Amino acid sequence: MNETTKKAPEVTLYGNVGADPETRNIPAKTVAKPVYDPVTDQVVTREFEKPSRTLRTFSLAVNAKGAAGEPITRWIRCEDWRNLSEAVRKGDRLRLRGYFVTRTYEKDGEPKDVRAFVVKALHVERSKSSSDSSAE
């Protein structure tokens, strides 16, 4: 299996949402890509339309224990391209299934890497808003 067809290993995370998810609209755009044309037997540049998309991002606090048994909280940036987190709120306990990706961008001439968790499935284990209303 070559590098381009490798699938990222799927992971399940449990944690609490740090803040209400933010919604970002990514506008449609036209991209030009080189493609092989079998009629002319040449590589030609073709334009493709990428539709607009909605991205919801949020951070998840995942608790673990260190080597000495001390509690460690890791904050994981989550990306929801399927709008699964529409009803999620700050404090909700979630079970997420998905995979990690690393994206590289340039800031001030320096390359930066950002690691994010792409959500494929989401289950609310405990909703903060429902536990608040039942406590009243």
N, C-alpha and C positions, 0 to 999 in steps of 0.2 A: 504494500500500500504506500503510495507516495505521499509527500507532505501536504499536498493540496486536498487530498481526499480523507485525511485523518479526521475522525470525529473527536471532539473534546469529551472527556469522561463526564458522565452525568453525576451530579452531587445532590444530596438532600441537606438543607440547612434548616435549623430551628432557631428562632430568635424573636426579638421585639423590635417593632418599627420605631425609629428614632424621631421622625417628624412625618407629617402628612406628605404623601407623594406629590412631587411637582410634575406638572404636565408640560411637555414641550411639543410644539408642532414643527415638524421638519417639512419645509415646502417642497413641492415637486420641482424636479430639475431635469434638464437634458444632459446626458453624458455621451461622449464619443469614445467608442472602443474599437480597437483593431479586431477584425474577424476574418476568418478564411472564407473566401468566395470560391466554391468548387467549379463554378461556370467559367470564371476567368483564371482559375488556379493561382490567385494572388491574395495577399492580405490587404483588405480594404478597411477604411475607417467608416463605421456606421454610427448613427446617432440613435440613442435609446432614451425613452422617457421613463424616469423614475417617479412613481406617484408620491404624493405627499403622505407622510406617516405621522403617527402620534407616538411619543415616547413618554413613559412615566418612570421617574427615578425616585428612589428612596434609599435610606440607609437602614441596615439591620444590625442590631447589637446581638452578637453571638457570644455566649459565655463559655469559658473553658477553664481548666486548671493548669497552672504552670508546673515546672519540674518539682518545686518545693510544695506544691499543693495550694498555692495562693491563687485566688480568682483572677482571671484575665478576661477583659471584655474586648472583643475585636469588632470593629465597625466595618461592615461590608457594603460597598456601593452596589445597588441592585438596579437593573434595567429591565423594564417591562414593556416589550414591544407589542404584546397581545391585549393590552388593557385589562389584565386580570386583577390589577390592584385598585380598581375603580372605587370599591367600597372600603378600602383599607384606611385606617386612621392611626395617628400617633399612639403608641402603647400597645397596639394589637400584637398578639403572639401568633407568629406565622410558621407554617411548614412550607418551604419552597423547594422545588426541584428544578434543576437547570445545570448550567455549566459556566465556568470562568473563561473570560476573554481578556487579552491584554491589547490595548490600543496605544499607538504611539502618535504623538503630535509634537509640534515645535513651539516653544515659548521662549522669547528673547534669544532666538538662535540656538537654544539648547533643546535636544530631544528629550521628551518626557514620556514616561510610560504610565498608563492608568489601567488598573485591574478592576474589572467589574464582573458581577454575577448576572447572567442573562436568565431571566425567569421563564421557564416553560410551563410550570404548573404551580398553583398557589392554593393553600388551604388555610383558612383562619382557624387556629386552634382555640383562641380565646380572644374575644373582642373587648377592648377597653371600654367602649361606649356601652355595651350591654351589661358589663359587670358594674359600671358606674350607676346605671339606671336601676339595677336590681338591688344595689346597696342602699338606695334612698328610701 
